[in-house]
Amino acid sequence: MRVKIDSRSSVCLFQTRTESARVTSYTVVMATKKTASRSKKPRKSISRDKKRAAQSLLVGNPAPAFSAPDQEGKLHALRRYRGQWILLYFYPKDDTPGCTKEACALRDEWEQFEKLNAVVLGVSIDSSASHLKFSQKYQLPFPLLADPQKKLVKLYGAWGKKTFMGRDYLGTRRSSFLIDPEGRIARIYSEVVPGAHALEVLHDLQALSANE
């Protein structure tokens, strides 16, 4: 027995299936895209602790507490210098041109820092042994703190991306923090000129001391 099917009904049925297939396909594609976009969400590059530390590095805020060994293995902690001004300066590497110029300029003005009741603490990721050689070679009168684990440079935001001759890399940014006798950040120096930094800090120290 032959059954006749109306051609229009057939076309209608075909169109319905086609539209249904399109909707199903669209739904599947959209679901796939959503799943892919969810899986591609970037991870947080900065932890909450690092964000908090970065937010705390503001003039007037308490300086982050630290403890690190110097060139002779002696520990230095922020609380130890309560009642004194502190120049905490970060530099890239021992016995390199810019770092040597900065350290020697601070050495030459050391007596002026002492008169203003200020101590100088240098920090780099070099070892204590490297610091000792550097200190002895240039007769530096102040401690150099060793931070090979990069805890202190990261705590003070001195570790990050740098560019040299078109090449990007991670390293210690030359920067300094002037901390007042109450343990608060008084000045932040993010653009440091090695040979002029000592006089720059002394000028600020004199002005701040006069206002105490």
Beta strands, then each sheet from edge to edge (+ up, - down):
strand 1: 67-69
strand 2: 75-77
strand 3: 85-90
strand 4: 118-124
strand 5: 144-146
strand 6: 159-164
strand 7: 167-172
strand 8: 175-179
strand 9: 185-189
sheet 1: 1+ 2-
sheet 2: 5+ 4+ 3+ 8- 9+
sheet 3: 6+ 7-
end
